[in-house]
Amino acid sequence: MSDLDTLRGLGDQIVPPPFDDLRETARRRDRRTTAAAALSTVAVIAAVAWASVLISSDEERSQDPVQQPDVVDTTRPLTYAEGTTVHYGDQSLTAPTAVAELDLTDAGIVVRTEDGRIWFADGSEFEQIGTLGQPSATQQRSDYPYGATWGYVVSGNTGSRVAWFEFPQPGRPSLVVFDTRTGAEVVRQALDVEPGSYALLASVTDRYGYWYDDPETVEDLAPLPLHRILLSTGEQSNVTPEVYAADSPSAGTPRTMMLSNAEGGGPPFQVADGIGWQFSVGGGRVEPQGSQPLDARDGATSKRFVFDAPAGYPRTLITWLTQWLDDERVLLVTEPQRDLLECSLATRACVVALTLPKRAVLPDVG
């Protein structure tokens, strides 16, 4: 194909158990304009002349290499901590002190150690990125709404951002958002709340940070955080189901669960990240639990969020979703066995990935 044909071608292209029991067990355990200038007749003639020279010298020129976009691997390896040791896939890293809380991003691992410091590692040494400060006794309660997870640090199932509540003054939280890929703090906003009052960080989106002000918050299919802060300005507002839904992932989003209590199943669905959701194992099946009837599906594919249990696995009522490995695989932890089940949405099968040590700390669910 001639260069002229190539240029023309490019031009064409440019145009189960009782719900109360579930609630109780849950409390025991969370992204130039090219302003196109009008060409004058002289400029057009010059461009055509230049193109003619370019085409005629085809044998003498060499093509510049095409710049390929960066490809980011968003797979997150199986991760847990035991004391100061963090197992990150095939790697073992050592934290400065014992790990109390563990979260993952696409860029690596974030841990809060027992002394209140917050650290990040991308597979090598840990670097301190924050400190917890001085939460009040109320803010240290390990009590949380059903379907939520307790902790000061949160991260999404995808992306490089992590966020936490920091208490530079006793009982007065500030929201900190940190980008683990760039190594930069991108947001720091103080919350206007009653000093020492209950405050549990729920999630952070591109625009807002959400938190609970009570462990007995409004419950639907998933708990509703009642307050939010606009990251760009610090403006705070109350949250309604409609407001929260408008800023939540939509159907078709990978690494989410779609949930419905509609009679007979189906829409309307509520979309949640699935972390901390309770499952049970029985009758050869691994199934999500909650208010019945419950229709739970994968957010990306609408496949039923139900799996085949490992052959002969015992009946287990307490099982939590702790991690998305990728768009098709999740990790569930069973109690009291402390087995990690790796379950595939593609094959519907669960296998025992490993049995955890008793004091292991898992992402989000502890």
C-alpha positions as CSV (number, residue, x, y, z in Angstrom):
1,M,0.0,0.0,0.0
2,S,1.3,3.5,-0.9
3,D,1.8,6.1,1.7
4,L,-1.0,8.1,0.1
5,D,-3.3,5.2,0.6
6,T,-2.1,4.9,4.1
7,L,-2.8,8.6,4.8
8,R,-6.3,8.3,3.3
9,G,-7.0,5.2,5.4
10,L,-6.0,7.1,8.5
11,G,-8.2,9.9,7.6
12,D,-11.2,7.6,7.2
13,Q,-10.5,6.2,10.7
14,I,-10.6,9.6,12.3
15,V,-14.0,10.5,11.6
16,P,-30.7,-19.3,54.7
17,P,-30.0,-18.3,58.3
18,P,-32.2,-15.7,60.0
19,F,-31.2,-12.2,59.1
20,D,-30.8,-11.1,62.7
21,D,-28.3,-13.9,63.2
22,L,-26.4,-12.7,60.2
23,R,-26.3,-9.2,61.5
24,E,-24.9,-10.4,64.8
25,T,-22.2,-12.5,63.3
26,A,-21.2,-9.6,61.0
27,R,-20.6,-7.3,64.0
28,R,-18.0,-9.8,65.2
29,R,-15.6,-9.7,62.7
30,D,-13.7,-2.8,54.8
31,R,-10.4,8.3,38.3
32,R,-5.4,19.8,24.2
33,T,-8.3,20.5,23.1
34,T,-6.8,20.5,20.0
35,A,-8.1,23.7,18.9
36,A,-8.1,23.2,15.2
37,A,-6.9,26.3,13.5
38,A,-8.3,27.1,10.1
39,L,-5.6,26.6,7.5
40,S,-5.0,29.3,4.9
41,T,-4.7,28.4,1.3
42,V,-0.9,28.9,1.5
43,A,-0.7,26.5,4.4
44,V,-2.7,23.8,2.6
45,I,-0.5,24.1,-0.4
46,A,2.6,23.8,1.8
47,A,1.2,20.8,3.6
48,V,0.4,19.0,0.2
49,A,3.9,19.8,-1.0
50,W,5.4,18.4,2.2
51,A,3.3,15.2,1.9
52,S,4.5,14.8,-1.7
53,V,8.2,15.0,-0.6
54,L,7.4,12.5,2.2
55,I,5.8,10.0,-0.2
56,S,8.6,10.3,-2.8
57,S,11.3,9.6,-0.3
58,D,9.8,6.4,1.0
59,E,12.9,4.3,0.5
60,E,15.2,6.9,2.3
61,R,13.2,7.4,5.5
62,S,12.6,5.1,8.5
63,Q,9.4,5.0,10.4
64,D,9.4,6.3,14.0
65,P,8.5,3.6,16.6
66,V,4.9,3.6,17.7
67,Q,4.5,4.7,21.3
68,Q,2.4,2.0,23.1
69,P,0.2,2.9,26.0
70,D,1.3,1.7,29.5
71,V,-0.4,-1.5,30.4
72,V,-1.3,-1.8,34.1
73,D,-1.7,-5.2,35.6
74,T,-4.7,-4.9,38.0
75,T,-4.4,-8.5,39.3
76,R,-4.0,-8.5,43.0
77,P,-2.2,-11.5,44.5
78,L,-3.5,-13.5,47.5
79,T,-2.4,-11.4,50.5
80,Y,-2.4,-11.8,54.2
81,A,-0.3,-10.7,57.2
82,E,0.9,-12.7,60.2
83,G,2.6,-10.5,62.9
84,T,5.2,-8.4,61.0
85,T,5.3,-10.7,58.0
86,V,3.1,-9.8,55.0
87,H,2.6,-12.6,52.4
88,Y,2.0,-10.9,49.0
89,G,1.6,-13.6,46.4
90,D,5.0,-15.4,46.3
91,Q,6.7,-12.6,48.2
92,S,7.2,-12.2,52.0
93,L,7.7,-8.6,53.2
94,T,8.5,-7.5,56.7
95,A,6.6,-4.6,58.3
96,P,8.3,-2.4,60.9
97,T,5.8,-3.7,63.6
98,A,2.9,-6.1,63.8
99,V,0.2,-5.5,61.2
100,A,-3.3,-4.5,62.5
101,E,-5.0,-3.7,59.2
102,L,-4.3,-4.5,55.6
103,D,-5.5,-3.1,52.3
104,L,-4.6,-3.5,48.6
105,T,-4.3,-1.2,45.6
106,D,-3.2,-1.9,42.0
107,A,0.2,-0.6,43.0
108,G,0.9,-2.6,46.1
109,I,0.1,-3.1,49.8
110,V,-1.0,-0.6,52.5
111,V,-0.9,-1.6,56.2
112,R,-1.6,0.0,59.5
113,T,0.6,-1.3,62.2
114,E,-0.3,-1.7,65.8
115,D,1.5,1.5,66.7
116,G,-0.9,3.5,64.5
117,R,1.5,4.2,61.6
118,I,0.4,3.6,58.0
119,W,2.8,2.1,55.5
120,F,2.9,1.3,51.7
121,A,5.1,-1.2,49.9
122,D,5.1,-2.0,46.1
123,G,6.7,-5.4,46.7
124,S,9.9,-4.1,48.3
125,E,10.4,-2.2,51.6
126,F,7.7,-0.5,53.5
127,E,7.6,3.3,53.5
128,Q,5.5,5.3,56.0
129,I,2.8,7.4,54.3
130,G,0.7,8.4,57.3
131,T,-0.2,8.0,61.0
132,L,-3.5,7.3,62.7
133,G,-3.1,10.0,65.4
134,Q,-5.4,10.0,68.4
135,P,-8.9,8.6,67.8
136,S,-11.3,8.7,70.7
137,A,-12.6,5.6,72.5
138,T,-15.8,5.7,70.5
139,Q,-13.8,5.9,67.3
140,Q,-11.9,2.8,68.3
141,R,-15.0,0.6,68.7
142,S,-14.8,-2.4,66.4
143,D,-18.6,-2.2,65.8
144,Y,-19.9,-1.5,62.4
145,P,-23.1,-1.7,60.3
146,Y,-24.0,-5.1,58.9
147,G,-22.4,-5.6,55.5
148,A,-19.6,-3.0,56.2
149,T,-16.1,-3.6,57.4
150,W,-14.3,-2.0,60.3
151,G,-11.1,-0.2,60.0
152,Y,-9.5,3.2,59.5
153,V,-8.1,2.5,56.0
154,V,-10.1,1.9,52.8
155,S,-9.3,1.1,49.2
156,G,-11.3,0.1,46.1
157,N,-11.3,-3.2,44.3
158,T,-9.5,-1.4,41.5
159,G,-7.3,1.7,41.3
160,S,-4.2,3.0,43.1
161,R,-5.9,5.3,45.7
162,V,-6.1,4.5,49.3
163,A,-7.8,6.6,52.0
164,W,-7.9,6.8,55.8
165,F,-9.1,8.8,58.8
166,E,-6.3,10.5,60.6
167,F,-6.8,12.2,64.0
168,P,-4.2,15.1,64.3
169,Q,-6.2,16.3,67.3
170,P,-7.9,13.9,69.7
171,G,-11.2,12.7,68.4
172,R,-11.2,15.0,65.3
173,P,-10.9,13.1,62.1
174,S,-9.4,14.3,58.8
175,L,-9.9,12.4,55.6
176,V,-6.6,11.7,53.8
177,V,-6.5,10.3,50.2
178,F,-3.1,9.0,48.9
179,D,-2.2,7.8,45.4
180,T,0.1,4.8,45.8
181,R,1.1,4.9,42.2
182,T,2.5,8.4,42.2
183,G,3.4,8.4,45.9
184,A,1.6,11.6,46.5
185,E,-1.1,12.7,49.0
186,V,-3.9,14.1,46.9
187,V,-6.5,15.2,49.5
188,R,-6.5,16.2,53.1
189,Q,-9.9,17.5,54.5
190,A,-10.9,17.9,58.1
191,L,-14.4,16.6,59.0
192,D,-16.8,18.9,60.8
193,V,-18.1,16.4,63.3
194,E,-18.6,16.4,67.1
195,P,-15.2,15.6,68.7
196,G,-15.1,12.0,69.7
197,S,-18.3,11.0,67.9
198,Y,-18.6,7.7,66.0
199,A,-17.0,8.0,62.5
200,L,-16.3,5.0,60.3
201,L,-14.9,5.6,56.8
202,A,-17.0,3.7,54.3
203,S,-15.5,4.5,50.8
204,V,-14.0,7.2,48.6
205,T,-14.9,7.9,45.0
206,D,-13.4,10.3,42.5
207,R,-15.4,13.1,44.1
208,Y,-16.6,12.2,47.6
209,G,-15.6,10.5,50.8
210,Y,-18.4,8.7,52.6
211,W,-18.6,7.7,56.3
212,Y,-21.0,6.2,58.9
213,D,-21.9,8.2,62.0
214,D,-23.6,5.2,63.8
215,P,-23.1,1.4,63.7
216,E,-26.9,1.1,63.5
217,T,-27.1,3.0,60.2
218,V,-29.8,2.6,57.6
219,E,-29.8,-0.8,56.0
220,D,-31.1,-1.9,52.7
221,L,-29.2,-4.6,50.7
222,A,-26.0,-2.9,51.7
223,P,-25.4,-0.3,54.5
224,L,-25.9,3.3,53.6
225,P,-23.3,5.8,54.8
226,L,-25.2,8.9,56.0
227,H,-22.6,11.6,55.4
228,R,-20.1,12.6,52.7
229,I,-17.5,15.3,52.0
230,L,-16.7,16.8,48.6
231,L,-13.0,16.1,48.2
232,S,-12.3,19.3,46.2
233,T,-13.8,21.8,48.6
234,G,-14.5,20.1,52.0
235,E,-18.2,20.8,51.7
236,Q,-20.2,18.2,53.8
237,S,-23.7,17.0,53.2
238,N,-26.1,14.2,54.2
239,V,-26.6,11.2,52.0
240,T,-29.8,9.7,50.7
241,P,-30.2,6.4,48.9
242,E,-30.7,8.3,45.6
243,V,-27.6,10.5,46.1
244,Y,-25.5,7.5,47.0
245,A,-26.7,5.5,44.0
246,A,-25.8,8.3,41.7
247,D,-22.2,8.2,42.8
248,S,-21.9,4.4,43.0
249,P,-20.7,2.0,40.3
250,S,-23.2,1.1,37.6
251,A,-24.3,-2.3,36.4
252,G,-21.6,-3.7,34.1
253,T,-18.7,-2.6,36.5
254,P,-16.1,-5.4,37.1
255,R,-15.4,-6.5,40.7
256,T,-18.8,-5.6,42.0
257,M,-21.9,-7.5,43.1
258,M,-25.4,-6.7,42.0
259,L,-28.0,-7.4,44.7
260,S,-31.8,-7.6,44.6
261,N,-34.5,-8.6,47.0
262,A,-37.2,-8.4,44.2
263,E,-39.7,-11.3,44.3
264,G,-38.6,-13.7,41.7
265,G,-35.2,-12.0,41.4
266,G,-34.0,-9.5,38.8
267,P,-34.0,-5.7,38.8
268,P,-33.9,-3.3,40.5
269,F,-30.3,-4.1,41.6
270,Q,-28.1,-2.4,44.1
271,V,-24.4,-2.4,43.2
272,A,-21.9,-3.0,46.0
273,D,-18.2,-3.9,46.0
274,G,-18.9,-7.2,47.8
275,I,-16.1,-6.9,50.3
276,G,-17.2,-8.3,53.7
277,W,-20.3,-9.9,52.3
278,Q,-21.3,-13.0,54.1
279,F,-21.6,-16.4,52.4
280,S,-22.3,-19.9,53.6
281,V,-21.1,-23.3,52.4
282,G,-23.6,-26.2,52.4
283,G,-25.0,-28.9,50.1
284,G,-22.1,-28.6,47.8
285,R,-22.7,-24.9,47.2
286,V,-21.2,-21.6,48.2
287,E,-23.9,-18.9,48.3
288,P,-24.3,-15.3,49.5
289,Q,-26.5,-14.7,52.6
290,G,-28.9,-11.8,53.4
291,S,-32.5,-10.8,53.4
292,Q,-34.6,-13.2,51.3
293,P,-35.3,-13.5,48.5
294,L,-31.8,-12.6,47.5
295,D,-30.6,-12.4,43.9
296,A,-26.8,-11.8,43.8
297,R,-24.9,-11.5,40.6
298,D,-21.5,-10.5,39.2
299,G,-21.6,-6.8,38.3
300,A,-19.7,-7.2,35.1
301,T,-21.4,-10.3,33.6
302,S,-24.7,-10.7,35.5
303,K,-23.7,-14.3,36.3
304,R,-25.1,-15.7,39.5
305,F,-22.8,-15.2,42.4
306,V,-23.0,-18.8,43.4
307,F,-20.2,-21.4,43.3
308,D,-19.6,-25.2,43.6
309,A,-17.9,-26.0,47.0
310,P,-14.8,-28.1,47.1
311,A,-15.7,-31.8,47.2
312,G,-16.6,-32.9,50.7
313,Y,-16.3,-29.4,52.3
314,P,-18.1,-29.3,55.6
315,R,-21.2,-27.1,56.1
316,T,-20.0,-23.6,57.1
317,L,-22.3,-20.8,58.0
318,I,-19.8,-18.0,58.4
319,T,-17.8,-17.2,55.3
320,W,-16.7,-13.7,54.2
321,L,-15.6,-12.3,50.8
322,T,-12.2,-10.7,51.6
323,Q,-10.6,-10.0,48.2
324,W,-11.0,-9.8,44.4
325,L,-8.0,-11.3,42.8
326,D,-9.1,-10.1,39.3
327,D,-12.3,-9.6,37.4
328,E,-13.3,-13.3,37.6
329,R,-11.8,-14.6,40.9
330,V,-12.6,-13.9,44.5
331,L,-11.2,-15.1,47.9
332,L,-13.6,-16.2,50.7
333,V,-12.5,-17.0,54.2
334,T,-14.3,-19.6,56.2
335,E,-14.8,-19.7,60.0
336,P,-13.8,-21.5,62.1
337,Q,-11.6,-23.4,59.6
338,R,-9.8,-20.3,58.4
339,D,-9.6,-21.7,54.9
340,L,-9.2,-19.3,52.0
341,L,-11.5,-20.5,49.2
342,E,-10.5,-19.2,45.7
343,C,-13.8,-19.1,43.7
344,S,-14.0,-18.5,39.9
345,L,-17.0,-16.8,38.3
346,A,-15.8,-18.4,35.0
347,T,-15.8,-22.0,36.1
348,R,-18.2,-21.7,39.1
349,A,-15.7,-23.8,41.1
350,C,-14.1,-23.1,44.5
351,V,-10.8,-24.6,45.7
352,V,-9.0,-24.4,49.0
353,A,-6.1,-22.0,48.3
354,L,-4.6,-22.4,51.7
355,T,-5.4,-22.7,55.4
356,L,-4.5,-19.5,57.3
357,P,-2.6,-19.2,60.6
358,K,-4.9,-18.4,63.5
359,R,-3.7,-14.8,63.9
360,A,-3.7,-13.9,60.2
361,V,-4.9,-10.4,59.1
362,L,-6.7,-10.4,55.8
363,P,-7.5,-7.4,53.5
364,D,-10.5,-5.4,54.7
365,V,-12.1,-8.0,56.9
366,G,-9.2,-8.4,59.3
